[in-house]
Amino acid sequence: MPNGVGVLDVLLVVGFAAILPLWSHFVVWPKHVAAVDAGDPGARSRVYVRTLLEEWAFALAAVALFVAGGRSLGALWLVAPTGWRAWVGFGLPLIYAALVVIQGRALGVNPKALTRLRARMHPLRALIPHTPGEFRLFLPLAATAGICEEFLFRGYLVWVLAAWIGVLPGAIVSMVVFGLAHGYQGGKFGFRAALVGVFLGAMALVTRSLLPGILLHAAIDAGSGWITYMAMSRGEASGSEPVRAPNGAAA
């Protein structure tokens, strides 16, 4: 195979970029949504832990394959950007985090806005943390998504594809695959995730580093989790949500 890409590299890519998303979309996610709507109090926590383990398993397997093959991790852009690329790459996550804090504080004192947001986010009710315990698990999940998904999709997948079609086409294909992998979120939210993937992919190309994207990806997930958690825990339930019986089951 070209450029040092081996059969195990291709199999690993097929695993995290095709098999896992399809299994999650058609099997895991429907069952998870059903469990949440049935009032299972541990459903979200279980899927958070499962996702943590899956993403770290694939990321560590990719690192092991790369190191065992005598390759430099710098080939995956696991290096710090320099010059103006560093200012752009590390400035954007800081600006985004500051804007999220400002927005979150404003929403936190506006119950009506939180209620409206809760209604809009209803399709992702099975993903968004609702309790303090779920939120504490969601934060390491956000960090894991930033580290592992950027490494796998913007680093490893692009490296494998580049061996056949070049870096830029490989990055474009990676953006598409990343968007499809978030299709379980539905049309509107899946499209938003795809747009985020395009931006993060462009960021990696511009800075020639995965580190800024890792920080921004983690900040996006953690910030979104924090704000939507406030909406779910403080906003008033809308009529579109299942009515709960006293024992937690849907009535």
C-alpha positions as a Markdown table, in Angstrom:
| # | Residue | x | y | z |
|---|---|---|---|---|
| 1 | Met | 0.0 | 0.0 | 0.0 |
| 2 | Pro | 1.2 | 3.6 | -0.7 |
| 3 | Asn | 3.0 | 5.9 | 1.8 |
| 4 | Gly | 3.4 | 3.2 | 4.5 |
| 5 | Val | -0.3 | 2.7 | 5.0 |
| 6 | Gly | -1.0 | -0.9 | 6.1 |
| 7 | Val | -3.9 | -3.2 | 6.0 |
| 8 | Leu | -4.4 | -2.7 | 9.8 |
| 9 | Asp | -4.6 | 1.0 | 9.2 |
| 10 | Val | -7.4 | 0.6 | 6.7 |
| 11 | Leu | -9.3 | -1.8 | 8.9 |
| 12 | Leu | -9.1 | 0.6 | 11.8 |
| 13 | Val | -10.4 | 3.4 | 9.6 |
| 14 | Val | -13.3 | 1.3 | 8.4 |
| 15 | Gly | -14.0 | 0.5 | 12.1 |
| 16 | Phe | -14.3 | 4.0 | 13.5 |
| 17 | Ala | -15.4 | 5.8 | 10.3 |
| 18 | Ala | -18.0 | 3.3 | 9.0 |
| 19 | Ile | -18.9 | 0.4 | 11.2 |
| 20 | Leu | -19.1 | 2.2 | 14.5 |
| 21 | Pro | -21.2 | 5.1 | 13.2 |
| 22 | Leu | -23.6 | 2.8 | 11.4 |
| 23 | Trp | -24.0 | 0.5 | 14.4 |
| 24 | Ser | -24.6 | 3.5 | 16.7 |
| 25 | His | -27.1 | 5.2 | 14.3 |
| 26 | Phe | -29.2 | 2.1 | 13.6 |
| 27 | Val | -28.9 | 0.1 | 16.8 |
| 28 | Val | -27.4 | 1.9 | 19.8 |
| 29 | Trp | -29.1 | 5.3 | 19.4 |
| 30 | Pro | -32.7 | 4.1 | 18.9 |
| 31 | Lys | -32.4 | 1.8 | 21.9 |
| 32 | His | -30.9 | 4.6 | 23.9 |
| 33 | Val | -33.7 | 7.1 | 23.0 |
| 34 | Ala | -36.3 | 4.5 | 24.0 |
| 35 | Ala | -34.6 | 3.9 | 27.3 |
| 36 | Val | -34.5 | 7.6 | 28.1 |
| 37 | Asp | -38.1 | 8.1 | 27.1 |
| 38 | Ala | -39.1 | 5.1 | 29.2 |
| 39 | Gly | -37.6 | 6.9 | 32.3 |
| 40 | Asp | -34.4 | 4.9 | 32.7 |
| 41 | Pro | -32.3 | 7.2 | 35.0 |
| 42 | Gly | -29.0 | 5.7 | 34.1 |
| 43 | Ala | -29.4 | 5.6 | 30.3 |
| 44 | Arg | -27.5 | 8.8 | 29.5 |
| 45 | Ser | -24.7 | 8.0 | 31.9 |
| 46 | Arg | -24.3 | 4.6 | 30.3 |
| 47 | Val | -24.1 | 5.9 | 26.8 |
| 48 | Tyr | -21.6 | 8.6 | 27.9 |
| 49 | Val | -19.3 | 5.9 | 29.4 |
| 50 | Arg | -19.7 | 3.7 | 26.4 |
| 51 | Thr | -18.8 | 6.5 | 24.0 |
| 52 | Leu | -15.8 | 7.4 | 26.2 |
| 53 | Leu | -14.5 | 3.9 | 26.0 |
| 54 | Glu | -15.1 | 3.4 | 22.3 |
| 55 | Glu | -13.4 | 6.7 | 21.3 |
| 56 | Trp | -10.3 | 6.1 | 23.5 |
| 57 | Ala | -10.0 | 2.5 | 22.3 |
| 58 | Phe | -9.9 | 3.5 | 18.7 |
| 59 | Ala | -7.6 | 6.5 | 19.4 |
| 60 | Leu | -5.1 | 4.4 | 21.4 |
| 61 | Ala | -5.2 | 1.7 | 18.8 |
| 62 | Ala | -4.3 | 4.2 | 16.1 |
| 63 | Val | -1.5 | 5.6 | 18.2 |
| 64 | Ala | -0.2 | 2.0 | 18.8 |
| 65 | Leu | -0.3 | 1.2 | 15.1 |
| 66 | Phe | 1.5 | 4.4 | 14.2 |
| 67 | Val | 4.2 | 4.0 | 16.8 |
| 68 | Ala | 4.7 | 0.3 | 16.0 |
| 69 | Gly | 5.2 | 1.2 | 12.4 |
| 70 | Gly | 8.0 | 3.5 | 13.3 |
| 71 | Arg | 6.1 | 6.6 | 12.1 |
| 72 | Ser | 6.3 | 10.1 | 13.6 |
| 73 | Leu | 3.2 | 11.4 | 15.1 |
| 74 | Gly | 4.1 | 14.7 | 13.5 |
| 75 | Ala | 2.9 | 13.2 | 10.3 |
| 76 | Leu | -0.6 | 13.4 | 11.8 |
| 77 | Trp | -0.1 | 17.1 | 12.6 |
| 78 | Leu | 0.3 | 16.5 | 16.4 |
| 79 | Val | 2.6 | 19.4 | 16.6 |
| 80 | Ala | 2.0 | 23.0 | 17.9 |
| 81 | Pro | 1.5 | 25.6 | 15.2 |
| 82 | Thr | 3.9 | 28.5 | 14.9 |
| 83 | Gly | 3.8 | 32.1 | 13.9 |
| 84 | Trp | 0.5 | 33.6 | 12.8 |
| 85 | Arg | -1.0 | 30.1 | 12.7 |
| 86 | Ala | -0.5 | 29.8 | 16.4 |
| 87 | Trp | -2.2 | 33.2 | 17.0 |
| 88 | Val | -5.2 | 32.1 | 14.8 |
| 89 | Gly | -5.3 | 28.5 | 16.1 |
| 90 | Phe | -5.2 | 29.2 | 19.8 |
| 91 | Gly | -7.0 | 32.6 | 19.6 |
| 92 | Leu | -10.2 | 31.1 | 18.2 |
| 93 | Pro | -10.8 | 28.6 | 21.1 |
| 94 | Leu | -10.2 | 31.4 | 23.7 |
| 95 | Ile | -12.6 | 33.7 | 21.9 |
| 96 | Tyr | -15.2 | 31.0 | 21.6 |
| 97 | Ala | -14.9 | 30.1 | 25.3 |
| 98 | Ala | -15.3 | 33.7 | 26.3 |
| 99 | Leu | -18.4 | 34.1 | 24.2 |
| 100 | Val | -19.9 | 30.9 | 25.6 |
| 101 | Val | -19.4 | 32.1 | 29.2 |
| 102 | Ile | -21.0 | 35.4 | 28.3 |
| 103 | Gln | -24.0 | 33.7 | 26.7 |
| 104 | Gly | -24.3 | 31.2 | 29.4 |
| 105 | Arg | -24.4 | 33.8 | 32.2 |
| 106 | Ala | -27.1 | 35.8 | 30.2 |
| 107 | Leu | -29.2 | 32.7 | 29.7 |
| 108 | Gly | -28.8 | 31.6 | 33.3 |
| 109 | Val | -30.8 | 34.6 | 34.6 |
| 110 | Asn | -33.5 | 34.4 | 31.8 |
| 111 | Pro | -35.9 | 31.5 | 32.6 |
| 112 | Lys | -38.0 | 32.2 | 29.6 |
| 113 | Ala | -35.1 | 31.9 | 27.2 |
| 114 | Leu | -34.0 | 28.6 | 28.9 |
| 115 | Thr | -37.5 | 27.3 | 28.4 |
| 116 | Arg | -37.5 | 28.2 | 24.7 |
| 117 | Leu | -34.1 | 26.6 | 24.4 |
| 118 | Arg | -35.3 | 23.4 | 26.1 |
| 119 | Ala | -38.1 | 23.1 | 23.6 |
| 120 | Arg | -35.8 | 23.6 | 20.6 |
| 121 | Met | -33.3 | 21.0 | 21.9 |
| 122 | His | -36.0 | 18.4 | 22.5 |
| 123 | Pro | -34.8 | 16.1 | 19.6 |
| 124 | Leu | -31.5 | 15.8 | 21.5 |
| 125 | Arg | -33.0 | 15.1 | 24.9 |
| 126 | Ala | -31.3 | 11.7 | 25.0 |
| 127 | Leu | -27.9 | 13.3 | 24.6 |
| 128 | Ile | -28.1 | 16.4 | 26.7 |
| 129 | Pro | -27.3 | 16.0 | 30.4 |
| 130 | His | -30.3 | 16.6 | 32.7 |
| 131 | Thr | -28.8 | 16.0 | 36.2 |
| 132 | Pro | -25.6 | 17.2 | 38.0 |
| 133 | Gly | -24.2 | 13.6 | 37.8 |
| 134 | Glu | -24.8 | 13.4 | 34.1 |
| 135 | Phe | -23.2 | 16.8 | 33.6 |
| 136 | Arg | -20.1 | 15.8 | 35.5 |
| 137 | Leu | -19.8 | 12.8 | 33.1 |
| 138 | Phe | -20.5 | 14.9 | 30.1 |
| 139 | Leu | -17.5 | 17.2 | 30.6 |
| 140 | Pro | -14.9 | 14.4 | 30.2 |
| 141 | Leu | -17.0 | 13.2 | 27.3 |
| 142 | Ala | -16.6 | 16.7 | 25.7 |
| 143 | Ala | -12.8 | 16.6 | 26.3 |
| 144 | Thr | -12.7 | 13.0 | 24.8 |
| 145 | Ala | -14.5 | 14.1 | 21.7 |
| 146 | Gly | -12.1 | 17.0 | 21.2 |
| 147 | Ile | -9.0 | 14.8 | 21.6 |
| 148 | Cys | -10.1 | 11.5 | 20.0 |
| 149 | Glu | -12.4 | 12.7 | 17.2 |
| 150 | Glu | -9.9 | 15.3 | 16.0 |
| 151 | Phe | -7.1 | 12.8 | 16.2 |
| 152 | Leu | -9.1 | 10.1 | 14.4 |
| 153 | Phe | -10.9 | 12.1 | 11.7 |
| 154 | Arg | -8.7 | 15.1 | 11.1 |
| 155 | Gly | -5.5 | 13.3 | 11.7 |
| 156 | Tyr | -5.5 | 9.5 | 11.1 |
| 157 | Leu | -8.3 | 9.3 | 8.6 |
| 158 | Val | -6.8 | 12.2 | 6.5 |
| 159 | Trp | -3.4 | 10.5 | 6.6 |
| 160 | Val | -4.7 | 7.2 | 5.3 |
| 161 | Leu | -6.8 | 8.9 | 2.6 |
| 162 | Ala | -3.9 | 11.2 | 1.6 |
| 163 | Ala | -1.9 | 8.2 | 0.6 |
| 164 | Trp | -4.3 | 7.6 | -2.3 |
| 165 | Ile | -5.9 | 11.0 | -3.1 |
| 166 | Gly | -3.8 | 13.7 | -1.5 |
| 167 | Val | -4.2 | 15.8 | 1.7 |
| 168 | Leu | -6.8 | 18.3 | 0.5 |
| 169 | Pro | -9.2 | 15.7 | -1.0 |
| 170 | Gly | -8.6 | 13.5 | 2.0 |
| 171 | Ala | -9.5 | 16.3 | 4.3 |
| 172 | Ile | -12.7 | 17.0 | 2.3 |
| 173 | Val | -13.7 | 13.3 | 2.5 |
| 174 | Ser | -13.0 | 13.3 | 6.2 |
| 175 | Met | -15.3 | 16.3 | 6.7 |
| 176 | Val | -18.1 | 14.4 | 4.9 |
| 177 | Val | -17.5 | 11.2 | 6.9 |
| 178 | Phe | -17.5 | 13.2 | 10.2 |
| 179 | Gly | -20.9 | 14.8 | 9.2 |
| 180 | Leu | -22.4 | 11.4 | 8.4 |
| 181 | Ala | -21.1 | 10.0 | 11.7 |
| 182 | His | -23.3 | 12.6 | 13.5 |
| 183 | Gly | -26.4 | 11.8 | 11.4 |
| 184 | Tyr | -28.1 | 10.1 | 14.4 |
| 185 | Gln | -28.8 | 13.7 | 15.7 |
| 186 | Gly | -31.3 | 14.2 | 12.9 |
| 187 | Gly | -31.4 | 16.5 | 9.9 |
| 188 | Lys | -31.0 | 19.9 | 11.5 |
| 189 | Phe | -28.6 | 19.0 | 14.3 |
| 190 | Gly | -26.7 | 16.6 | 12.1 |
| 191 | Phe | -26.2 | 19.3 | 9.5 |
| 192 | Arg | -24.9 | 21.7 | 12.2 |
| 193 | Ala | -22.4 | 19.0 | 13.3 |
| 194 | Ala | -21.3 | 18.6 | 9.7 |
| 195 | Leu | -20.7 | 22.3 | 9.4 |
| 196 | Val | -18.6 | 22.2 | 12.6 |
| 197 | Gly | -16.6 | 19.4 | 11.1 |
| 198 | Val | -16.0 | 21.5 | 8.0 |
| 199 | Phe | -14.7 | 24.4 | 10.1 |
| 200 | Leu | -12.5 | 22.1 | 12.2 |
| 201 | Gly | -11.1 | 20.5 | 9.1 |
| 202 | Ala | -10.3 | 23.9 | 7.5 |
| 203 | Met | -8.7 | 24.9 | 10.8 |
| 204 | Ala | -6.4 | 21.9 | 10.7 |
| 205 | Leu | -5.5 | 22.6 | 7.1 |
| 206 | Val | -4.7 | 26.3 | 7.8 |
| 207 | Thr | -2.8 | 25.8 | 11.1 |
| 208 | Arg | -1.1 | 22.5 | 10.0 |
| 209 | Ser | -1.9 | 21.3 | 13.5 |
| 210 | Leu | -4.6 | 19.3 | 15.3 |
| 211 | Leu | -4.0 | 21.0 | 18.6 |
| 212 | Pro | -6.2 | 24.1 | 18.0 |
| 213 | Gly | -9.0 | 22.0 | 16.7 |
| 214 | Ile | -8.8 | 19.7 | 19.7 |
| 215 | Leu | -9.2 | 22.7 | 22.0 |
| 216 | Leu | -12.0 | 24.3 | 20.0 |
| 217 | His | -13.9 | 21.0 | 19.6 |
| 218 | Ala | -13.7 | 20.3 | 23.3 |
| 219 | Ala | -14.8 | 23.9 | 24.0 |
| 220 | Ile | -17.8 | 23.6 | 21.6 |
| 221 | Asp | -19.0 | 20.4 | 23.2 |
| 222 | Ala | -18.4 | 21.5 | 26.8 |
| 223 | Gly | -20.0 | 24.9 | 26.2 |
| 224 | Ser | -23.0 | 23.4 | 24.4 |
| 225 | Gly | -23.4 | 20.8 | 27.1 |
| 226 | Trp | -23.3 | 23.5 | 29.9 |
| 227 | Ile | -25.8 | 25.8 | 28.2 |
| 228 | Thr | -28.3 | 23.0 | 27.3 |
| 229 | Tyr | -27.9 | 21.4 | 30.7 |
| 230 | Met | -29.1 | 24.7 | 32.2 |
| 231 | Ala | -32.0 | 24.6 | 29.8 |
| 232 | Met | -33.0 | 21.1 | 30.7 |
| 233 | Ser | -32.5 | 21.5 | 34.5 |
| 234 | Arg | -34.0 | 25.0 | 34.9 |
| 235 | Gly | -36.3 | 25.5 | 31.9 |
| 236 | Glu | -39.9 | 24.4 | 32.2 |
| 237 | Ala | -41.0 | 21.2 | 30.4 |
| 238 | Ser | -42.8 | 21.7 | 27.1 |
| 239 | Gly | -45.9 | 19.7 | 26.0 |
| 240 | Ser | -43.7 | 17.8 | 23.5 |
| 241 | Glu | -41.9 | 16.0 | 26.3 |
| 242 | Pro | -43.2 | 12.7 | 27.7 |
| 243 | Val | -45.3 | 13.0 | 30.8 |
| 244 | Arg | -43.8 | 11.1 | 33.7 |
| 245 | Ala | -45.6 | 9.0 | 36.2 |
| 246 | Pro | -44.4 | 9.3 | 39.8 |
| 247 | Asn | -42.2 | 6.2 | 39.4 |
| 248 | Gly | -40.4 | 7.8 | 36.4 |
| 249 | Ala | -42.1 | 5.8 | 33.6 |
| 250 | Ala | -43.7 | 7.6 | 30.7 |
| 251 | Ala | -47.4 | 8.0 | 31.3 |
